Every structure is written in structure tokens, then in C-alpha cells.
Amino acid sequence: MLNFNIILLAGANNGGGLLPQLLLIGAIMLIFYLFMILPQQRKQKEVNKFRESIKVNDEIVTIGGLHGKIISMNETTVTIQADKNTKLTFERAAISIEATRRKQQGKPNTEEKSTNKEEMEEAIK
């Protein structure tokens, strides 16, 4: 019984008070904010800026993978032309910033595009 009382008393005097614990919790919250919340807020601002900058006749890709050209738009929706007679309406939030940028960077020039189309037509004949 005496050993048990000594163990309990030894555990009671180990702290330095409430201040070190509050500082530790504050440091953890600061690190969490700097490494998780702040980068996510920056990314969301970039995505919103991209979605606001799109305009009619831009080639886009939706988050579902649908490629098309914007033919009309308003504050919340865009209508894209996926094929000659196919028009689809999507929310602006459905436009993928990563896939659209990849498509725009890898897009050939209009002269190369027409040359490729002519080559394909000749190959079919």
C-alpha cells in the first residue's frame, strides 16, 4: 500500500502548470493552420479566379472528363458544345482547372490542327 501512495504522489507534482499546455495547443493549432488551411484557401482563390476568367469560345474540360467549347454562360452555369448538335449545360463549379490547363498547354496551333485534319481525310480516302 505504501508503494501505491508514493506512485500517486510522484505523479501529482510533474506539471509546470497550465501555461505550457496552452502554449503546446496553440503551437499545434498554428502549425495546422499554416500547413493545411492556408494552402487550401490559396488554391480555392486560384480556382475561383480561373472560373471567373473563362469566356465564350474557350475550350474546357469538366470534372467528369467532358471536353467542349463554351457557347454561352451566365453567373452560375455554362453551356458547352460537345459535338456539332450536342449542347450541354453545367454549373461553373463543374469545370476542372487542372484538366483544362493541361488541354490548353498541349493544344496544337490552329495551322497544325488543320494540317492534321487534312492528313486524316487523305488517309481515309
Buried (B, 14 or more C-beta within 10 A) or exposed (E): EEEEEEEEEEEEEEEEEEEEEEEEEEEEEEEEEEEEEEEEEEEEEEBEEBBEEBEEEBBBBBBEEBEBEBEEBEEEEBBBBEEEEEEBEBEBEBBBBEBBEEBEEEEEEEEEEEEEEEEEEEEEE
